[in-house]
Amino acid sequence: MTGSVPPMPGLPGRLREVDLRLAPERAGAVDALEIAAYLEADGLSDEQLRDRYGAQGLFQAAELLYAQRGSGQALNRRVRRPAPAFPWRTLLRGPLYLLPGVTGLLVTGTLGPGATAAFVFAAAFGWGHVMLLAALRYAEPLGVPGRALRAALVGGTLVGVLGGALTAAGLAGPGQLALGALVGGVVALASGAAGVLLAFGRMGVFTVAFAAPLLAAGVALTQPSLPAALAALGLLAAMPTYAAWSVTRVPGTLPISWTTFAPGLRLAAYGWALATAFVALGTRLGAGALLPLVLSAGGLEAGVWHAQERLQHAAREARDLGALRGRGRLTVMLVAAGYALVLALGVRLLGDPALGGPGLSPDLPTVIPASGAALLLSAWLANHGRAPLLLALWTGAALLLTCTSLSPTLLLPLLALSLLVPTLSALQDPRSYR
């Protein structure tokens, strides 16, 4: 057999037999030491390799074998990693977001216009407040920033008290000042506690914390009375707060300082602009128009999370920056379009008379999907440091919706398209794929 094999340069004649036998292992080896281990495993000692195979010893034979063509191919083989799975569990967060709002709305509906006005303020304030809490949570990813989160929760409650009082007094009269302060503080506290629990992924604790307040709010709605409403407000303040306080019992290392809160406050300002725009949109189209967006909020978070995971996967797989950017643009655009498509199908089903759906505004099939795409692109950009730009865009949208007669069916698609420009710009930066 050996006589039919052409000699390999640098190999003693009989060592070619060993090379033929070890060819598969040699191709997968990463260095000559691994070849030496294979030789030893085959029972070939220094003496045998010198006397029978013409080598100078074990390690010299291993180096000769590793020097042959085809060695170390495993070093050049691309490692294929599976694409990240979609985080389906996050979809549950959308309906959970409804619990604080529905509970507060059921209670305030029995207390009059002052309470309702305070609730609207506190609910809108909660959009930015929750973003601040999430930013604080991820500022200390390996621990629990308890002191900072508790300080933000208390501060948000004080803003809710003051804002609720002023809103109720301004819209319903000075006599509603105390009631507005109570409702604004409770709703701000409850929404902040909800943000803390969701930031830590405690969805089970979240559900338990809001179950009793929701039940009490239902009782207050079916049997309206001031004691029942106050009892429901008490439960809404106490149970979520106790749960959030328990989660943040570890003090953490983040100090209560401007340096700690400043990055989160930029995100919070963007969140408040976002809330103002959608309050204006709800005023135009009815509050029920926002229900698909609230219910699908978990899908929005899942989409942003999945898009970033796919970008990280692409960064590990792509061979050059041009290919990486191409995959990045395709990934983010497809996720945004997919979320908009899901919302469009949802609105169509809700408005289908054949399925018993309620009559919907003719603007919704355009406005809701466009709003969804704009929200998803905004959320992705916010995670990449574009909060000042987003603050300006959404503030402008809020002003246009409030102060002009510009149709939302034109404004929201234009806003979604305008967000493509900074998105494509961000995707040019390799840091966006981390």
RODO-2510 file (C-alpha; in nm, 4 decimals, decimal comma):
residues 434
     n   res          X          Y          Z
     1     m     0,0000     0,0000     0,0000
     2     t     0,2781     0,2406     0,0858
     3     g     0,4383     0,1899    -0,2478
     4     s     0,1351     0,3458    -0,4238
     5     v     0,1446     0,6653    -0,2158
     6     p     0,3668     0,9464    -0,3478
     7     p     0,6154     1,0695    -0,0871
     8     m     0,5192     1,3814     0,1067
     9     p     0,7897     1,6496     0,1361
    10     g     0,9531     1,6569     0,4760
    11     l     0,8134     1,3250     0,6008
    12     p     1,0325     1,0175     0,6558
    13     g     0,9093     0,7313     0,4410
    14     r     0,7299     0,5179     0,6979
    15     l     0,5871     0,8203     0,8828
    16     r     0,3619     0,8625     0,5787
    17     e     0,1652     0,5608     0,7039
    18     v     0,0956     0,7421     1,0295
    19     d    -0,0029     1,0541     0,8355
    20     l    -0,2610     0,8626     0,6316
    21     r    -0,4123     0,7152     0,9463
    22     l    -0,4217     1,0476     1,1324
    23     a    -0,5417     1,2641     0,8402
    24     p    -0,8922     1,3336     0,9863
    25     e    -0,7494     1,4194     1,3290
    26     r    -0,4771     1,6333     1,1717
    27     a    -0,7366     1,8366     0,9820
    28     g    -0,9220     1,9110     1,3019
    29     a    -0,6171     1,9755     1,5195
    30     v    -0,5386     2,3271     1,6341
    31     d    -0,1627     2,2796     1,6946
    32     a     0,1201     2,0228     1,6884
    33     l     0,0702     1,9389     2,0563
    34     e    -0,2727     1,7974     1,9725
    35     i    -0,1092     1,5760     1,7073
    36     a     0,1417     1,4579     1,9711
    37     a    -0,1490     1,3611     2,1960
    38     y    -0,3020     1,1551     1,9127
    39     l     0,0330     0,9792     1,8540
    40     e     0,0605     0,8942     2,2223
    41     a    -0,2984     0,7685     2,2242
    42     d    -0,2034     0,5316     1,9382
    43     g     0,0788     0,3931     2,1524
    44     l     0,3629     0,5505     1,9578
    45     s     0,6509     0,6418     2,1883
    46     d     0,9700     0,8390     2,1245
    47     e     1,1646     0,5146     2,0772
    48     q     0,9169     0,3661     1,8294
    49     l     0,9002     0,6859     1,6247
    50     r     1,2823     0,6966     1,6053
    51     d     1,3459     0,3293     1,5356
    52     r     1,0471     0,2328     1,3166
    53     y     0,9381     0,5589     1,1514
    54     g     1,2585     0,7588     1,1112
    55     a     1,1555     1,0582     1,3204
    56     q     1,3697     1,2189     1,5901
    57     g     1,1049     1,1792     1,8581
    58     l     0,7403     1,2330     1,9498
    59     f     0,7266     1,6117     1,9256
    60     q     0,9392     1,6310     1,6110
    61     a     0,7076     1,3784     1,4437
    62     a     0,4025     1,5799     1,5548
    63     e     0,5497     1,8997     1,4084
    64     l     0,6261     1,7253     1,0782
    65     l     0,2736     1,5889     1,0559
    66     y     0,1129     1,9221     1,1465
    67     a     0,3210     2,0951     0,8786
    68     q     0,1511     1,8920     0,6048
    69     r    -0,1120     2,0456     0,3808
    70     g    -0,4657     2,0348     0,5255
    71     s    -0,3697     2,0596     0,8918
    72     g    -0,5616     2,2895     1,1229
    73     q    -0,8618     2,3342     0,8955
    74     a    -1,0832     2,3721     1,2033
    75     l    -0,9204     2,7099     1,2650
    76     n    -1,0583     2,8430     0,9368
    77     r    -1,3993     2,6815     0,9576
    78     r    -1,6796     2,9279     1,0301
    79     v    -1,8740     2,8467     1,3424
    80     r    -2,2446     2,8574     1,2654
    81     r    -2,4459     2,9752     1,5607
    82     p    -2,8226     2,9311     1,5649
    83     a    -3,0245     3,2470     1,5135
    84     p    -3,1830     3,3797     1,8352
    85     a    -3,5401     3,2696     1,8997
    86     f    -3,8179     3,5239     1,9268
    87     p    -3,8897     3,6131     2,2943
    88     w    -4,2554     3,5071     2,2942
    89     r    -4,2842     3,5324     2,6725
    90     t    -4,2419     3,9096     2,6495
    91     l    -4,5772     3,9341     2,4687
    92     l    -4,7495     3,8885     2,8054
    93     r    -4,6215     4,2262     2,9197
    94     g    -4,8717     4,4090     2,6970
    95     p    -5,1849     4,2923     2,8804
    96     l    -5,0018     4,3376     3,2123
    97     y    -4,9448     4,7042     3,1322
    98     l    -5,3223     4,7417     3,1275
    99     l    -5,3728     4,6337     3,4888
   100     p    -5,2615     4,9578     3,6628
   101     g    -5,4439     5,1726     3,4077
   102     v    -5,7674     4,9737     3,4066
   103     t    -5,7727     4,9611     3,7861
   104     g    -5,7193     5,3350     3,8173
   105     l    -5,9692     5,4107     3,5435
   106     l    -6,2423     5,1996     3,7048
   107     v    -6,1933     5,3752     4,0378
   108     t    -6,1663     5,7300     3,9053
   109     g    -6,4713     5,6811     3,6863
   110     t    -6,6809     5,6683     4,0031
   111     l    -6,5228     5,9810     4,1586
   112     g    -6,6023     6,2444     3,8996
   113     p    -6,4237     6,4589     3,6402
   114     g    -6,1532     6,5861     3,8755
   115     a    -6,0346     6,2341     3,9507
   116     t    -6,0490     6,1438     3,5817
   117     a    -5,8370     6,4457     3,4881
   118     a    -5,5806     6,3573     3,7555
   119     f    -5,5747     5,9994     3,6305
   120     v    -5,5000     6,1120     3,2735
   121     f    -5,2088     6,3233     3,3977
   122     a    -5,0650     6,0432     3,6127
   123     a    -5,1060     5,7827     3,3363
   124     a    -4,9270     6,0066     3,0832
   125     f    -4,6553     6,0859     3,3389
   126     g    -4,6080     5,7124     3,3861
   127     w    -4,4773     5,6687     3,0299
   128     g    -4,1614     5,8638     3,1053
   129     h    -4,1416     5,7562     3,4683
   130     v    -4,1281     5,3885     3,3704
   131     m    -3,8482     5,4653     3,1224
   132     l    -3,6506     5,6320     3,4006
   133     l    -3,6982     5,3303     3,6265
   134     a    -3,5904     5,0905     3,3496
   135     a    -3,2793     5,3002     3,2804
   136     l    -3,1870     5,2873     3,6502
   137     r    -3,2436     4,9124     3,6588
   138     y    -3,0016     4,8501     3,3722
   139     a    -2,7473     5,1008     3,5007
   140     e    -2,6453     4,8339     3,7531
   141     p    -2,7054     4,5108     3,5579
   142     l    -2,5281     4,2757     3,7986
   143     g    -2,7063     4,3985     4,1093
   144     v    -3,0172     4,5667     4,2410
   145     p    -2,9972     4,9487     4,2458
   146     g    -3,2468     4,9591     4,5310
   147     r    -3,1797     5,3044     4,6720
   148     a    -3,1920     5,4729     4,3318
   149     l    -3,5109     5,2936     4,2284
   150     r    -3,6852     5,3740     4,5555
   151     a    -3,5855     5,7384     4,5297
   152     a    -3,7233     5,7524     4,1743
   153     l    -4,0441     5,5850     4,2903
   154     v    -4,0932     5,8383     4,5712
   155     g    -4,0052     6,1300     4,3445
   156     g    -4,2510     6,0128     4,0801
   157     t    -4,5232     5,9855     4,3418
   158     l    -4,4654     6,3452     4,4522
   159     v    -4,4882     6,4614     4,0907
   160     g    -4,8122     6,2643     4,0573
   161     v    -4,9544     6,4338     4,3675
   162     l    -4,8664     6,7829     4,2490
   163     g    -4,9598     6,7289     3,8853
   164     g    -5,2819     6,5511     3,9717
   165     a    -5,3866     6,8333     4,2037
   166     l    -5,3127     7,1067     3,9495
   167     t    -5,4762     6,9176     3,6621
   168     a    -5,7912     6,8409     3,8609
   169     a    -5,8187     7,1982     3,9874
   170     g    -5,7572     7,3446     3,6450
   171     l    -6,0033     7,1237     3,4556
   172     a    -6,2695     7,0549     3,7189
   173     g    -6,2440     7,3433     3,9638
   174     p    -6,0542     7,4275     4,2861
   175     g    -6,2818     7,1998     4,4871
   176     q    -6,1193     6,8963     4,3174
   177     l    -5,7677     6,9845     4,4336
   178     a    -5,7431     6,7311     4,7191
   179     l    -5,9077     6,4521     4,5216
   180     g    -5,6781     6,5180     4,2269
   181     a    -5,3733     6,5044     4,4532
   182     l    -5,4882     6,1707     4,5976
   183     v    -5,5661     6,0101     4,2618
   184     g    -5,2554     6,1496     4,0904
   185     g    -5,0286     6,0258     4,3681
   186     v    -5,1816     5,6783     4,3853
   187     v    -5,1806     5,6222     4,0098
   188     a    -4,8230     5,7525     3,9737
   189     l    -4,7109     5,5305     4,2617
   190     a    -4,8861     5,2243     4,1188
   191     s    -4,7529     5,2761     3,7654
   192     g    -4,4026     5,3308     3,9034
   193     a    -4,4240     5,0116     4,1096
   194     a    -4,5438     4,8311     3,7976
   195     g    -4,2393     4,9626     3,6111
   196     v    -4,0050     4,8335     3,8832
   197     l    -4,1620     4,4873     3,8831
   198     l    -4,1541     4,4583     3,5040
   199     a    -3,7954     4,5854     3,4892
   200     f    -3,6979     4,2895     3,7070
   201     g    -3,9159     4,0490     3,5076
   202     r    -4,1372     3,9661     3,8074
   203     m    -4,4519     3,9074     3,6044
   204     g    -4,5995     3,6606     3,8538
   205     v    -4,5522     3,9015     4,1448
   206     f    -4,6916     4,1791     3,9237
   207     t    -5,0139     3,9855     3,8578
   208     v    -5,0648     3,9033     4,2253
   209     a    -4,9942     4,2630     4,3304
   210     f    -5,2625     4,4043     4,1020
   211     a    -5,5240     4,1292     4,1359
   212     a    -5,6824     4,2548     4,4585
   213     p    -5,6853     4,6253     4,3552
   214     l    -5,8492     4,5306     4,0247
   215     l    -6,1139     4,3267     4,2050
   216     a    -6,1789     4,6119     4,4496
   217     a    -6,2067     4,8565     4,1582
   218     g    -6,4650     4,6285     3,9987
   219     v    -6,6652     4,6291     4,3214
   220     a    -6,6429     5,0088     4,3392
   221     l    -6,7718     5,0301     3,9829
   222     t    -7,0685     4,7980     4,0371
   223     q    -7,1565     4,9425     4,3791
   224     p    -7,0425     5,3052     4,3603
   225     s    -6,9632     5,4667     4,6925
   226     l    -6,6873     5,6829     4,8306
   227     p    -6,5676     5,4205     5,0861
   228     a    -6,5466     5,1529     4,8142
   229     a    -6,3509     5,3852     4,5845
   230     l    -6,1129     5,4901     4,8615
   231     a    -6,0598     5,1254     4,9603
   232     a    -5,9734     5,0404     4,6002
   233     l    -5,7311     5,3338     4,5830
   234     g    -5,5715     5,2186     4,9079
   235     l    -5,5140     4,8688     4,7717
   236     l    -5,3828     5,0136     4,4441
   237     a    -5,1274     5,2146     4,6392
   238     a    -5,0320     4,9527     4,8993
   239     m    -4,9989     4,6168     4,7254
   240     p    -4,7878     4,7098     4,4192
   241     t    -4,5711     4,9355     4,6364
   242     y    -4,5080     4,6560     4,8877
   243     a    -4,4099     4,4230     4,6021
   244     a    -4,1763     4,6821     4,4471
   245     w    -4,0246     4,7622     4,7878
   246     s    -3,9561     4,3928     4,8442
   247     v    -3,7844     4,3553     4,5074
   248     t    -3,5580     4,6552     4,5788
   249     r    -3,4705     4,5683     4,9380
   250     v    -3,0997     4,5358     4,8439
   251     p    -2,9647     4,8948     4,8571
   252     g    -2,7235     4,8597     4,5660
   253     t    -2,4243     5,0788     4,4884
   254     l    -2,5845     5,3497     4,2728
   255     p    -2,5810     5,6791     4,4681
   256     i    -2,8812     5,9099     4,4731
   257     s    -2,7227     6,1842     4,2640
   258     w    -2,7711     6,3803     3,9426
   259     t    -2,5070     6,1646     3,7713
   260     t    -2,7163     5,8563     3,8402
   261     f    -3,0467     6,0024     3,7247
   262     a    -2,9394     6,2231     3,4312
   263     p    -2,9211     5,9507     3,1602
   264     g    -3,2598     5,8136     3,2629
   265     l    -3,4163     6,1591     3,2770
   266     r    -3,3283     6,2116     2,9100
   267     l    -3,5191     5,8956     2,8275
   268     a    -3,8010     6,0028     3,0572
   269     a    -3,8347     6,3363     2,8748
   270     y    -3,8671     6,1459     2,5477
   271     g    -4,1300     5,9239     2,7102
   272     w    -4,3319     6,2248     2,8249
   273     a    -4,3219     6,3727     2,4728
   274     l    -4,4397     6,0371     2,3447
   275     a    -4,7238     6,0306     2,5966
   276     t    -4,8280     6,3864     2,5071
   277     a    -4,8454     6,2935     2,1394
   278     f    -5,0643     5,9912     2,2074
   279     v    -5,2894     6,1810     2,4487
   280     a    -5,3438     6,4292     2,1654
   281     l    -5,4059     6,1397     1,9259
   282     g    -5,6535     5,9852     2,1688
   283     t    -5,8316     6,3199     2,1951
   284     r    -5,8668     6,3238     1,8178
   285     l    -5,9700     5,9603     1,7631
   286     g    -6,1006     5,8510     2,1038
   287     a    -5,9131     5,6832     2,3891
   288     g    -6,0169     5,3385     2,2621
   289     a    -5,8009     5,3968     1,9554
   290     l    -5,4917     5,3448     2,1705
   291     l    -5,6033     5,0055     2,3015
   292     p    -5,4298     4,7989     2,0269
   293     l    -5,1033     4,9779     2,0979
   294     v    -5,1278     4,9185     2,4733
   295     l    -5,2240     4,5526     2,4331
   296     s    -4,9354     4,4951     2,1950
   297     a    -4,6784     4,6785     2,4083
   298     g    -4,5226     4,3431     2,4949
   299     g    -4,4875     4,2723     2,1226
   300     l    -4,3157     4,6075     2,0805
   301     e    -4,0620     4,5222     2,3511
   302     a    -4,0156     4,1733     2,2098
   303     g    -3,9575     4,3159     1,8618
   304     v    -3,6938     4,5636     1,9797
   305     w    -3,5211     4,2965     2,1877
   306     h    -3,5295     4,0447     1,9025
   307     a    -3,4006     4,2968     1,6484
   308     q    -3,0985     4,3735     1,8675
   309     e    -3,0288     4,0050     1,9270
   310     r    -3,0392     3,9473     1,5511
   311     l    -2,7959     4,2363     1,5015
   312     q    -2,5581     4,0829     1,7553
   313     h    -2,5908     3,7483     1,5776
   314     a    -2,5170     3,9157     1,2434
   315     a    -2,2053     4,0801     1,3913
   316     r    -2,0715     3,7359     1,4849
   317     e    -2,1553     3,5827     1,1464
   318     a    -2,0800     3,8556     0,8905
   319     r    -1,7353     3,8614     0,7276
   320     d    -1,7198     4,2296     0,6392
   321     l    -1,8752     4,5591     0,7477
   322     g    -2,0736     4,6062     0,4259
   323     a    -2,2492     4,2713     0,4650
   324     l    -2,3132     4,3450     0,8329
   325     r    -2,4768     4,6782     0,7552
   326     g    -2,6913     4,5190     0,4858
   327     r    -2,8179     4,2551     0,7267
   328     g    -2,8716     4,5187     0,9953
   329     r    -3,0897     4,7356     0,7725
   330     l    -3,2941     4,4363     0,6623
   331     t    -3,3390     4,3113     1,0196
   332     v    -3,4649     4,6350     1,1748
   333     m    -3,6891     4,7209     0,8785
   334     l    -3,8471     4,3733     0,8759
   335     v    -3,9133     4,3809     1,2514
   336     a    -4,0776     4,7254     1,2278
   337     a    -4,2832     4,6198     0,9253
   338     g    -4,3843     4,2959     1,0974
   339     y    -4,5072     4,4793     1,4062
   340     a    -4,7044     4,7222     1,1879
   341     l    -4,8570     4,4306     0,9960
   342     v    -4,9670     4,2568     1,3166
   343     l    -5,1344     4,5794     1,4329
   344     a    -5,3041     4,6221     1,0953
   345     l    -5,4465     4,2703     1,1178
   346     g    -5,5579     4,3333     1,4759
   347     v    -5,7385     4,6545     1,3827
   348     r    -5,9031     4,4803     1,0897
   349     l    -6,0313     4,2020     1,3150
   350     l    -6,1530     4,4469     1,5792
   351     g    -6,3461     4,6436     1,3196
   352     d    -6,4911     4,3481     1,1290
   353     p    -6,8722     4,3499     1,1785
   354     a    -6,8866     3,9840     1,0826
   355     l    -6,6821     3,9043     1,3938
   356     g    -6,8934     4,1259     1,6163
   357     g    -6,6286     4,3963     1,6370
   358     p    -6,7267     4,7501     1,7366
   359     g    -6,7419     5,0248     1,4801
   360     l    -6,4000     5,1891     1,4509
   361     s    -6,2830     5,5207     1,3147
   362     p    -6,1908     5,4928     0,9450
   363     d    -5,8535     5,6494     1,0319
   364     l    -5,7420     5,3609     1,2545
   365     p    -5,6354     5,1095     0,9841
   366     t    -5,3731     5,3649     0,8767
   367     v    -5,2917     5,5395     1,2042
   368     i    -5,2393     5,2353     1,4293
   369     p    -4,9929     5,0413     1,2067
   370     a    -4,8016     5,3629     1,1291
   371     s    -4,7916     5,4462     1,5018
   372     g    -4,6640     5,0959     1,5762
   373     a    -4,3816     5,1219     1,3231
   374     a    -4,2896     5,4674     1,4574
   375     l    -4,2930     5,3401     1,8168
   376     l    -4,0733     5,0409     1,7382
   377     l    -3,8164     5,2471     1,5493
   378     s    -3,8243     5,5053     1,8313
   379     a    -3,7694     5,2404     2,0979
   380     w    -3,4757     5,0938     1,9059
   381     l    -3,3214     5,4382     1,8530
   382     a    -3,3718     5,5297     2,2201
   383     n    -3,1629     5,2275     2,3158
   384     h    -2,8845     5,3645     2,0956
   385     g    -2,8576     5,7108     2,2467
   386     r    -3,0905     5,9049     2,0153
   387     a    -3,3251     6,0285     2,2907
   388     p    -3,2700     6,4039     2,2195
   389     l    -3,3681     6,3599     1,8552
   390     l    -3,6711     6,1527     1,9521
   391     l    -3,7748     6,4143     2,2073
   392     a    -3,7763     6,6778     1,9328
   393     l    -3,9670     6,4601     1,6838
   394     w    -4,2401     6,3498     1,9225
   395     t    -4,2775     6,6979     2,0725
   396     g    -4,3300     6,8287     1,7209
   397     a    -4,5861     6,5554     1,6544
   398     a    -4,7710     6,6435     1,9770
   399     l    -4,7827     7,0112     1,8820
   400     l    -4,9081     6,9346     1,5319
   401     l    -5,1803     6,7057     1,6680
   402     t    -5,2854     6,9627     1,9295
   403     c    -5,2521     7,2932     1,7484
   404     t    -5,3290     7,2118     1,3854
   405     s    -5,5911     7,0269     1,1878
   406     l    -5,3328     6,8046     1,0170
   407     s    -5,4829     6,4597     0,9723
   408     p    -5,3268     6,1785     1,1803
   409     t    -5,3536     5,9550     0,8722
   410     l    -5,0916     6,1797     0,7118
   411     l    -4,8863     6,2772     1,0173
   412     l    -4,8173     5,9307     1,1643
   413     p    -4,6989     5,7690     0,8378
   414     l    -4,4757     6,0725     0,7776
   415     l    -4,3369     6,0410     1,1285
   416     a    -4,2635     5,6700     1,0749
   417     l    -4,0873     5,7490     0,7467
   418     s    -3,8869     6,0305     0,9047
   419     l    -3,7601     5,7878     1,1696
   420     l    -3,6080     5,5724     0,8954
   421     v    -3,3367     5,8329     0,8361
   422     p    -3,1810     5,8238     1,1882
   423     t    -3,2360     5,4463     1,1985
   424     l    -3,0349     5,3909     0,8806
   425     s    -2,7730     5,6347     1,0094
   426     a    -2,7428     5,4447     1,3388
   427     l    -2,7080     5,1154     1,1521
   428     q    -2,3991     5,2537     0,9755
   429     d    -2,2255     5,2642     1,3163
   430     p    -2,0684     4,9272     1,4140
   431     r    -2,1439     5,0054     1,7801
   432     s    -2,5148     4,9544     1,7043
   433     y    -2,4477     4,5808     1,6680
   434     r    -2,3173     4,5271     2,0205
***
